[in-house]
């Protein structure tokens, strides 16, 4: 049951909601942001999600005591940070979840093959003309959009697209010939 009261603010009557905040709406608005925050503190995405869920559970239990509903998101952030600190203090295994599955370590042959493939790609990149190499590296290793590459290198967008296409064609041909 929501109770509202009116009081003067700067000569104008303002209505203040005295009821608890809508936890479901708050979850929809803040959960993704809080999970990203928790990921700064814990290495595991599952653990971060669990921390956020636990924060909302604790928030829901005490939301009736919250005086300023505009501060609900800040209150949730502080709960997440405190839970993450507690989680780390306990040694990363907590909150009733299984630890993430660790994949089997790659065999020596797989490791050697991956290194050889990586070395071949790097050699092929180094063999490209400078502008093609710069464009391909900025696009696929730094994930820059074409417009930012153009601005970075002082080229037009169409020139960057041309260098990217030529560089990728050359890389494809070079790497196919090596197989």
N, C-alpha and C positions, 0 to 999 in steps of 0.2 A: 504494500500500500504506500503510495507516494504522497507525501505531504509537502505542500509548497507554502512559503511564507513570502510576504512582500515587505520591503523596507526601503527607505529613501537612500538613493545614491546620487550625489550631486543634484539634489532637488527633484529627482525622477524616481518613481517607484520601480524597483527591480524585483523580479521574481527569482527565488532561489529554490532549487529542488533539494529537499532533505532526504530523499530516498536513496537507496544504494545504487551504484552504477550498474549498467547492463553488462554483465560479465561476458556474455556471448558476443555482443557487439564489440566489446573491447578486445576479445580474443581475435575476432576477424580483422580488426584494425591493427593490432600490435604483435600478433604471434610471429609473423615472419621477421619483423625487426628485432624482436627479443631473441629469436633463434640465432640470428646473425651476431647479436651481442654475445650470447652464450658461447658461440664458436670461437670468440677471441680468447676465452678462458679454458675451454676444453677442446681436445683434439678430435673428438668423435661426434659426428652429426647426430647420431642416435642419442648420445648422452645430452647434447645440447637441447634436443627436442624434449627429452624427459625432464630436463631442468625447467624448461618453459611450462610444461604441463603442471609440474609440481608448484611452480610459482602461481599459476592461475588457481590451483586448488587452494593454496594458502590465502591468496587474495580473496577468493570467493567466501572463505570462512570468516575473514575479517573485514570485508568490504562495508559492512554496516557501521563500522567504527570510523570509516574514512570521512573526515570533515569536509574536505574540498574535493569534489569529484573531478575537477579539472586536473588534479594532480595524480589521478589514478595511473596513468602511463608511467609517470616518474616513480611512483611507488612500486609498480611492477618491475621496472628496471632495477631498482635497488634490491628487490627480492631475488631476481635472477642473478645479479652479481654476488650476493651473499651465498646463494645456493651453489654457484659455480666455485666460489672459494672453498666452501665446505667440501664439495665434491673433490676438488684437487687435494685438499688436506687428507682425505681418506685414501688417496692413491688411485684415482681414476676408475675404480670398480665399485659402483654404487647404483642406487635408484632402481633396484630390482630388474635390471636388464642384463642380458648376456653381453659379454664383451664382444666387440666386433670380430668376425671370423678373420683370422690371419691366413692369407693365401699361402700355399706352399712356396717355399723359396725356389726360385728358378734354378734349374740344373746348370752346371758349368757350360754345357753345350748351348743352352738357351741364352745364357749371359753373353757368351762369345759371339753368338749369331746376332744378338741385339746390338752389341758394340760394333760389329762389322757393318751392319746396316746403317747405324748412326754415322759411322766414319765415312761410308759411301755417300750419304746425303750431304754431309758437311763438305766433302771433297767436290761434289757436284755443284754445291752452292758457291764454293770458292772459285770454281772454273767459270761461272757466269760473268758477263760484263758487269762493271761496277753498278750501273743504274738498275739493271735487272736484279742483281743481288740485293741491293738496298731495298727495292720495292718488295721483293718476295720476303725478305727478312722482316721488314716492318709490318707487312700484312699478316704473315702466318706465324711469326714467332712473338710479335708484340701485339697482335690482334688490333692493329689500328685500321680504321676505315680508310677508304681510298682518299677521301677529302683531306684527312689529317696527314696522310702520307704525302699528298701533293703539297700541302702547306709546309711540312717538315723539310722536304727536299727542294722546294721552290720550283715545282713543276706544275703543269696543268693536270687536271683530273684525267683527261683523255690520254696524256702521255704516260701517266702512272698505270692506267689500265693496259696500255700497249706493252709497257715493260713487264707488267705482271703476266700477261698472256704469253709473251715471248719467253720469259724466264721459266714459267711452268712447263711450256712445251719442251724447252731445252732440258730441264730437269727430268721430265718424263722419258724423253728419248735416251738421255745419258744413263739413267737408272735402269731402264729396260735392257739396254745393251749390256749392262754389267751382270744381269741375271742369266 
